[in-house]
Amino acid sequence: RAVDDQRADTVIADNLAGARIAVELLADNGHQRITFVSGLRRVESGAERLDGYELSMKAHGFQPHVAQGDFRVDAAHEAVAQALASPERPSALIVGNNLMTIGALGAIREAGLRIPEDVAIVAFDDPLWAGLINPPLTTLAQPVRRMAAEAMEILLERVGGSRSEPRRTVHTFELRVRSSCGTAAG
């Protein structure tokens, strides 16, 4: 997350664009009723991911639907269970982080629904278990190694005195397509 200090260096991922990538993928697969399982709006990444989702949904002419997951397993489980029980059940979910994904997966299983046949899913973060579940989870992964290497380079420049001006770098999420979105990985 960015620090609210103009002197600080920043290495972050583009949360707005990440959410748009997820909506595009699902829209390209024919989904219109896409629900976003949202984190907390007061957290920068939560607000940006929600904004990106809403902007992309509106650009497609789709009605945004938000299930408030608060970045927690239990809150996401409850919110997704409610969304899946509604008459306007979503055909797809975009989940704002890996903890909420656990809650969403539990709610889908308890509802007796199949992924991706009944509900497709794309999640932020790429936990180690994403490729191990059945079906494997489509994710938006932060390029953590590149981000860490760049942050270290910036730190060494600052400590070494070769740079004093702040630097801000924004990285793109890597879409890792697996079966949970309804598109064959390739």
C-alpha positions as CSV (number, residue, x, y, z in Angstrom):
1,R,0.0,0.0,0.0
2,A,1.1,3.5,-0.6
3,V,2.2,5.7,2.3
4,D,0.5,9.1,2.7
5,D,3.9,10.9,2.6
6,Q,5.2,12.6,-0.6
7,R,8.7,11.8,0.4
8,A,8.1,8.1,0.5
9,D,9.0,5.7,-2.3
10,T,6.2,3.4,-3.5
11,V,6.1,0.1,-5.2
12,I,2.6,-1.1,-5.6
13,A,0.3,-3.2,-7.9
14,D,-2.4,-1.6,-10.0
15,N,-5.6,-2.7,-8.1
16,L,-7.9,-0.7,-10.4
17,A,-6.6,-2.4,-13.5
18,G,-6.5,-5.8,-11.8
19,A,-10.3,-5.6,-11.1
20,R,-10.9,-4.6,-14.7
21,I,-8.9,-7.6,-16.0
22,A,-11.1,-9.9,-13.9
23,V,-14.3,-8.3,-15.2
24,E,-13.1,-8.5,-18.8
25,L,-12.2,-12.2,-18.5
26,L,-15.6,-13.1,-17.1
27,A,-17.5,-10.8,-19.5
28,D,-15.7,-12.4,-22.4
29,N,-17.0,-15.7,-21.1
30,G,-20.6,-14.5,-21.2
31,H,-21.0,-13.5,-17.6
32,Q,-23.1,-10.4,-16.7
33,R,-24.2,-11.1,-13.2
34,I,-20.7,-10.7,-11.6
35,T,-20.6,-10.1,-7.9
36,F,-17.5,-8.6,-6.3
37,V,-16.6,-9.9,-2.8
38,S,-15.1,-6.7,-1.4
39,G,-12.7,-6.0,1.3
40,L,-12.8,-2.9,3.4
41,R,-13.2,0.4,1.6
42,R,-11.0,2.2,4.1
43,V,-8.1,0.1,3.0
44,E,-6.5,1.4,-0.1
45,S,-6.4,-1.9,-2.0
46,G,-10.0,-2.7,-1.0
47,A,-11.2,0.7,-2.3
48,E,-9.2,0.5,-5.5
49,R,-10.3,-3.0,-6.4
50,L,-13.9,-2.2,-5.7
51,D,-13.6,1.0,-7.8
52,G,-12.0,-0.9,-10.7
53,Y,-14.8,-3.5,-10.6
54,E,-17.6,-0.9,-10.5
55,L,-16.1,1.1,-13.3
56,S,-15.6,-1.9,-15.5
57,M,-19.1,-3.3,-14.8
58,K,-20.7,0.1,-15.7
59,A,-18.5,0.3,-18.9
60,H,-20.1,-3.0,-20.0
61,G,-23.6,-1.9,-19.1
62,F,-23.8,-4.4,-16.2
63,Q,-25.2,-3.8,-12.8
64,P,-22.5,-4.0,-10.1
65,H,-23.3,-6.3,-7.1
66,V,-21.1,-6.2,-4.0
67,A,-20.9,-8.8,-1.3
68,Q,-19.1,-7.3,1.7
69,G,-16.4,-9.7,2.9
70,D,-14.3,-7.3,5.0
71,F,-11.1,-9.2,4.1
72,R,-12.3,-12.0,6.5
73,V,-13.1,-15.7,5.9
74,D,-16.3,-15.6,7.9
75,A,-17.7,-12.4,6.6
76,A,-17.0,-13.5,3.0
77,H,-18.7,-16.8,3.7
78,E,-21.8,-15.2,5.0
79,A,-21.9,-12.5,2.2
80,V,-21.4,-15.1,-0.6
81,A,-24.0,-17.5,0.9
82,Q,-26.5,-14.6,0.8
83,A,-25.6,-13.7,-2.7
84,L,-25.9,-17.3,-3.9
85,A,-29.3,-17.7,-2.2
86,S,-30.8,-14.6,-3.9
87,P,-33.1,-14.9,-6.9
88,E,-30.5,-12.9,-8.9
89,R,-27.8,-15.4,-8.1
90,P,-24.5,-14.3,-9.6
91,S,-23.0,-16.4,-12.4
92,A,-19.5,-15.4,-11.4
93,L,-17.6,-14.0,-8.4
94,I,-14.5,-11.8,-8.2
95,V,-13.0,-12.1,-4.8
96,G,-10.8,-9.3,-3.3
97,N,-8.2,-11.4,-1.5
98,N,-7.2,-15.0,-0.5
99,L,-8.9,-15.1,2.9
100,M,-12.2,-14.1,1.4
101,T,-11.7,-16.7,-1.3
102,I,-11.7,-19.4,1.4
103,G,-15.0,-18.1,2.7
104,A,-16.4,-17.9,-0.8
105,L,-15.4,-21.4,-1.7
106,G,-17.0,-22.8,1.5
107,A,-20.3,-21.0,0.7
108,I,-20.3,-22.3,-2.9
109,R,-19.7,-25.9,-1.6
110,E,-22.4,-25.6,1.0
111,A,-24.9,-24.3,-1.6
112,G,-24.2,-27.4,-3.6
113,L,-23.0,-25.4,-6.6
114,R,-20.3,-26.4,-9.0
115,I,-17.3,-24.3,-10.1
116,P,-17.3,-23.1,-12.9
117,E,-20.6,-24.7,-14.2
118,D,-22.9,-22.9,-11.7
119,V,-20.6,-20.1,-10.6
120,A,-17.3,-19.0,-12.0
121,I,-14.6,-17.5,-9.7
122,V,-11.6,-15.3,-10.1
123,A,-9.6,-14.2,-7.0
124,F,-7.0,-11.6,-6.1
125,D,-3.8,-13.0,-4.7
126,D,-2.3,-16.3,-5.8
127,P,-1.9,-18.5,-2.8
128,L,0.2,-21.7,-3.0
129,W,-3.0,-23.8,-2.9
130,A,-4.7,-22.0,-5.9
131,G,-3.5,-24.6,-8.3
132,L,-4.1,-27.6,-5.9
133,I,-7.9,-27.3,-5.4
134,N,-10.4,-28.8,-7.8
135,P,-11.0,-27.0,-10.1
136,P,-7.8,-24.9,-9.9
137,L,-8.4,-21.3,-9.1
138,T,-8.0,-18.5,-11.6
139,T,-6.1,-15.7,-9.9
140,L,-4.7,-12.2,-10.2
141,A,-1.2,-12.4,-8.8
142,Q,0.9,-9.5,-7.7
143,P,4.4,-9.9,-9.3
144,V,5.8,-10.0,-5.7
145,R,9.4,-11.0,-6.7
146,R,9.7,-8.1,-9.2
147,M,8.2,-5.7,-6.7
148,A,10.5,-6.9,-3.9
149,A,13.6,-6.6,-6.1
150,E,12.6,-3.1,-7.2
151,A,11.8,-2.0,-3.6
152,M,15.3,-3.3,-2.6
153,E,16.9,-1.5,-5.4
154,I,15.2,1.8,-4.4
155,L,16.2,1.3,-0.8
156,L,19.8,0.7,-1.7
157,E,19.8,3.8,-3.8
158,R,18.4,5.8,-0.9
159,V,20.8,4.4,1.7
160,G,23.8,4.8,-0.8
161,G,22.8,8.4,-1.4
162,S,22.6,8.0,-5.2
163,R,18.9,9.2,-5.2
164,S,16.9,11.4,-2.9
165,E,13.8,12.1,-5.0
166,P,10.9,9.7,-4.3
167,R,10.0,7.1,-6.9
168,R,6.6,5.6,-7.5
169,T,6.3,2.4,-9.5
170,V,3.0,0.6,-10.3
171,H,3.0,-3.0,-11.4
172,T,0.4,-4.9,-13.4
173,F,-1.3,-8.0,-11.9
174,E,-0.5,-11.3,-13.7
175,L,-3.7,-13.1,-14.7
176,R,-3.2,-16.8,-14.1
177,V,-6.1,-18.5,-15.9
178,R,-7.1,-21.8,-14.4
179,S,-10.3,-23.8,-14.7
180,S,-12.4,-21.9,-12.0
181,C,-13.3,-19.1,-14.4
182,G,-14.7,-21.5,-17.1
183,T,-11.9,-20.9,-19.5
184,A,-9.4,-23.7,-20.1
185,A,-5.9,-22.7,-19.0
186,G,-3.6,-22.6,-22.0
